[in-house]
Amino acid sequence: MARQISFPYPFTGFDSLTFTNCFASVYMHLEKAVGVDQYDCPKREGKKCNGCGNCNGSTAKMQENYYLVMDTMSGRSSVRLDSEGTPDHTDNSFETIEFLMGYAGYEYRTVQDDLVTAVQASIDCERPVLARVKDESNGAFRVLIGYDGDALTMANPANAQRKPTTPTYAEIAEVIVVTGKSKPRHTLADGLRRIRSVMARNRDAQVWDQYMKQFRYWDEGLQKADFEEIKRRFGRICGISWYNFNCHNFAETFRYWSDFNRSNNGEMFGRHLWVPLKDARLDEVCRQIDQSYDSAHTRNWQIIALNECRDWSKRRGDSVEWGYCTCVVQCLEKLKDYDSEVLAAIESAIAVCEAGHA
């Protein structure tokens, strides 16, 4: 016996197949949300993207916007790694799954036994299945959309980072089955509080100060350190800066809504989950977040360039090495300031929501 769901939804290229990326696409299927995919596009003719914006109303762009909002409201795009760059798994945690399902207004159950019955029953009801795989090296989740006996069909991972293959039942740790729609259990204010909690944790852990400490050239005695140690520190902060591009997700979420009152570009989204973000009282908050994290994006690129564009074949004189390290510190100081500005903006947004019971 075989069954397959029509699933024309892509995934965002901002992430691998995490729960958030997968759920954004599954949410669109459940809500029957589809964009306009007939548009002129230079890339379809083998040319480079020229930024024309013709794709802004497409299904892929809709999925990206849903992903960005979910990633931000869950708190994941506020996470700052520790000074060792330890991987973070917020986007696949039980707390994130529960929050996003509640925020979207869906009931679900997690199944670890008799996966065949659970998967087939859900697909028979035209509901894709979110499957957590045992080997998460190519992304923790897959969207299952069909079966043929014991063989599974997963949604095409097009656009997502990494390109995993379809798992077997033996390779699945558990599945998340959507069981029905319900009244949303979490609000915009709840999402803002999650963001505040993560950002306050970053602040209290003094993550930016820990980063900066690694590049205080004279204080750290780097003039006497092995050159490989200096290379290691630059490589690590470069990797952390790549991760910290999650500030882009944060900025895009609020930038989109700060522009809402001056255009109709967001109407297709406003009728779904995030209508409270249309509140004009949040305009100044949105503008501040947009400004701060646009600048943060540039500073992260500066750190990456300091690592990738220098000649690492030999050590330079102390004054030059000190200069490289000081440039990193100066960038980190500004990034710390931007996070402080955004945290203050989030506090203001929470106050607005609490005043209006959002």
C-alpha positions in Angstrom: 0.0 0.0 0.0 1.3 3.5 -0.9 0.3 7.1 -0.2 1.9 10.4 -0.9 1.0 14.0 0.0 1.5 16.8 -2.5 4.0 19.1 -0.8 5.3 22.0 -2.9 7.0 23.7 0.0 10.7 24.4 0.0 13.0 25.1 3.0 15.0 28.2 3.8 18.7 28.3 3.0 19.3 30.1 6.3 19.4 26.7 8.1 19.7 23.0 7.8 16.7 20.8 8.3 16.1 21.9 11.9 12.7 21.6 13.6 12.0 25.3 13.0 12.9 25.1 9.3 10.8 22.0 8.8 7.8 23.2 10.9 7.6 26.5 8.9 7.0 24.4 5.8 4.6 22.0 7.4 2.7 25.0 8.9 2.2 26.3 5.4 0.8 23.0 4.2 -1.6 22.8 7.2 -2.7 26.4 6.5 -2.8 25.9 2.8 -0.6 29.0 2.3 0.8 29.3 -1.2 2.6 32.2 -2.8 2.7 33.5 -6.3 5.4 31.5 -8.2 5.0 32.8 -11.7 7.3 35.8 -12.0 10.2 37.0 -14.1 13.6 35.9 -12.6 17.1 36.4 -14.0 18.3 33.3 -12.2 15.8 31.1 -14.1 17.7 32.2 -17.3 21.0 31.3 -15.8 21.9 34.9 -14.8 22.8 36.3 -11.5 20.2 37.6 -9.0 19.9 41.4 -9.6 17.8 42.0 -6.5 14.6 42.9 -8.5 12.4 41.6 -5.7 10.0 39.8 -8.1 10.2 36.7 -5.8 9.0 38.5 -2.7 5.5 37.0 -2.9 6.7 33.5 -3.8 6.1 30.3 -1.8 9.8 30.2 -1.0 9.8 33.7 0.3 6.7 33.1 2.4 8.4 30.0 3.9 11.5 32.1 4.7 9.4 34.7 6.4 7.6 32.1 8.5 11.0 30.6 9.4 12.5 33.9 10.4 9.6 34.8 12.7 9.6 31.3 14.3 13.3 31.3 14.7 13.2 34.7 16.4 10.2 34.2 18.6 11.5 30.9 19.9 14.6 32.8 21.1 17.1 30.9 18.9 18.2 34.0 17.0 19.1 35.7 20.3 21.5 32.9 21.3 25.2 33.8 21.6 27.6 30.9 21.8 30.1 30.6 24.6 33.7 31.6 24.0 34.6 28.1 22.8 31.9 28.2 20.2 30.0 25.3 21.7 27.1 24.2 19.3 23.7 25.3 20.4 20.6 23.0 19.9 17.8 25.4 20.9 16.1 25.1 17.5 15.5 21.3 18.1 14.8 21.4 21.8 11.5 20.1 23.4 10.9 23.7 24.7 11.1 25.1 21.2 8.8 22.5 19.7 6.2 23.0 22.4 6.4 26.8 22.1 6.1 26.9 18.3 3.3 24.4 18.2 1.5 26.4 20.8 2.3 29.7 19.1 0.9 28.3 15.8 -2.1 26.8 17.5 -1.6 23.1 16.8 -1.9 20.0 19.0 0.7 17.3 18.5 2.0 14.1 20.0 5.5 12.6 20.0 5.8 8.9 19.1 8.8 6.7 19.7 7.3 3.3 19.4 5.3 1.8 16.5 6.5 4.5 14.1 5.0 2.8 11.1 1.4 3.0 12.4 1.9 6.7 13.5 3.5 7.8 10.2 1.0 6.0 7.9 -2.0 7.2 9.9 -0.9 10.8 9.7 0.0 10.7 6.0 -3.4 9.1 5.3 -4.9 12.2 6.9 -2.9 14.5 4.6 -0.7 15.6 7.5 3.1 15.5 7.0 5.2 14.0 9.8 8.1 15.7 11.4 10.7 13.0 12.0 13.8 13.5 14.3 16.6 11.3 13.0 19.2 9.7 15.2 22.2 11.1 13.2 21.7 14.9 13.3 24.9 15.7 11.3 22.8 16.7 8.2 20.0 18.3 10.2 17.9 16.9 13.0 14.6 16.6 11.2 13.0 15.4 8.0 9.5 16.1 6.7 7.9 12.7 5.8 5.2 13.0 3.1 4.7 9.5 1.8 5.1 5.8 2.2 5.2 2.7 0.1 5.1 -0.3 2.3 8.1 0.2 4.7 9.8 2.7 2.3 9.4 6.4 3.2 9.3 9.5 1.0 10.5 12.8 2.5 10.0 16.3 1.2 12.7 17.5 -1.2 15.3 19.3 1.0 15.9 21.9 -1.8 17.4 25.2 -0.6 18.2 23.9 2.9 21.8 23.7 4.0 23.2 20.2 3.5 21.3 17.6 1.5 20.3 14.6 3.6 18.8 11.4 2.1 15.5 9.9 3.0 15.7 8.0 6.3 14.6 4.5 7.1 12.5 3.7 10.1 15.6 2.4 11.8 17.2 5.8 11.4 14.4 7.7 13.1 14.5 8.4 16.8 11.0 9.7 17.1 8.2 11.4 15.1 6.1 14.4 15.9 2.5 14.0 14.6 0.2 17.0 14.3 -3.2 15.9 15.7 -5.3 19.0 15.2 -5.7 22.8 15.3 -6.4 24.6 18.5 -6.5 28.1 20.0 -2.9 29.4 20.1 -1.4 28.7 23.6 1.3 31.3 23.4 1.2 35.0 22.4 3.5 37.6 21.0 4.3 38.7 24.5 5.3 35.1 25.3 7.7 35.1 22.4 9.2 38.5 23.4 9.7 37.2 26.9 11.6 34.2 25.5 13.8 36.5 23.6 14.4 38.6 26.7 15.2 35.5 28.8 17.9 34.4 26.2 19.4 37.9 25.9 19.5 38.4 29.6 21.3 35.0 29.9 23.8 36.2 27.4 24.3 39.4 29.3 24.7 37.7 32.7 27.1 35.1 31.3 29.2 38.1 29.9 29.6 36.3 26.6 30.9 39.4 24.8 33.5 40.1 27.6 34.6 36.5 27.3 35.1 36.9 23.6 37.0 40.2 24.1 39.3 38.7 26.7 40.6 36.2 24.2 42.0 39.1 22.1 43.5 41.5 24.7 46.9 41.1 23.1 49.1 42.3 26.0 46.8 41.3 28.8 46.6 37.8 27.5 50.3 37.6 26.8 49.7 36.8 23.1 53.0 38.3 22.2 54.5 35.2 23.8 51.9 32.7 22.7 52.4 30.1 20.0 51.3 31.4 16.6 49.0 28.4 16.2 47.1 29.6 19.3 46.5 33.0 17.8 45.3 31.3 14.6 43.0 29.1 16.7 41.4 32.1 18.4 40.8 33.9 15.2 39.3 30.8 13.6 37.0 30.3 16.6 35.7 33.9 16.7 35.2 33.7 12.9 33.0 30.6 13.4 31.1 32.4 16.2 30.6 35.4 13.9 29.1 33.1 11.3 26.7 31.8 13.9 25.9 35.3 15.0 24.4 36.1 11.6 21.2 34.9 13.4 21.0 38.6 14.2 19.9 38.8 10.5 16.9 36.6 11.2 16.0 38.8 14.2 16.3 42.0 12.1 14.3 40.7 9.2 11.5 39.6 11.4 11.0 43.1 12.9 12.1 45.0 9.7 9.3 43.4 7.8 6.7 44.4 10.3 8.1 47.9 10.8 7.4 48.4 7.1 4.0 47.0 7.3 2.1 50.2 7.9 3.7 51.8 4.9 3.0 48.9 2.4 0.8 45.9 1.8 3.6 43.5 1.3 2.8 41.6 4.5 -1.0 41.2 4.1 -0.7 37.5 3.4 1.0 36.9 6.7 -1.0 39.4 8.9 -4.1 37.2 8.9 -2.2 34.2 10.3 0.0 34.0 13.4 1.6 37.4 14.0 -1.1 40.0 13.6 -0.1 41.6 17.0 3.2 42.7 15.4 1.2 45.1 13.2 0.6 47.3 16.3 1.8 50.8 15.3 3.0 51.3 18.9 5.8 48.9 18.0 7.1 50.9 15.1 9.9 52.6 17.1 10.9 49.3 18.6 11.1 47.8 15.1 13.2 50.7 13.8 15.7 50.3 16.7 16.1 46.6 16.2 16.4 47.1 12.4 19.1 49.7 12.9 21.1 47.9 15.6 21.2 44.5 13.9 21.9 45.9 10.5 25.0 47.3 12.0 25.7 44.0 13.8 25.6 42.2 10.5 28.4 44.5 9.2 30.5 44.1 12.3 30.3 40.3 12.1 31.5 40.5 8.4 34.4 42.6 9.6 35.5 40.0 12.1 35.2 37.3 9.4 37.3 39.4 7.0 40.0 39.9 9.6 40.4 36.2 9.7 39.9 35.2 6.1 41.8 38.0 4.4 45.0 38.1 6.3 48.1 36.1 5.4 48.4 33.3 7.9 51.6 31.9 6.5 53.7 33.8 9.0 53.5 35.8 12.2 53.8 39.6 12.0 55.4 42.0 14.5 53.8 42.6 17.8 52.4 45.9 16.8 50.7 44.5 13.8 49.4 41.4 15.7 48.1 43.8 18.4 46.4 45.8 15.6 44.6 42.7 14.3 43.5 41.7 17.8 42.4 45.2 18.7 40.2 45.5 15.6 38.4 42.3 16.8 37.9 43.8 20.3 36.5 47.0 18.8 34.0 45.0 16.7 33.0 42.9 19.7 32.5 46.1 21.9 30.1 47.4 19.2 28.3 44.0 19.0 27.8 44.1 22.7 26.3 47.6 22.5 23.9 46.4 19.7 22.7 43.5 21.8 22.1 46.0 24.7 20.1 48.3 22.5 17.9 45.4 21.2 17.3 44.1 24.7 16.1 47.5 25.7 13.8 47.6 22.7 12.4 44.2 23.6 11.7 45.4 27.1 9.7 48.3 25.5 7.8 45.9 23.3 6.9 43.7 26.3 5.6 46.8 28.1 3.4 47.6 25.0 2.1 44.1 24.9 1.3 44.0 28.6 -0.5 47.3 28.4 -2.6 45.9 25.6 -2.8 42.3 26.8 -1.2 41.0 23.5 
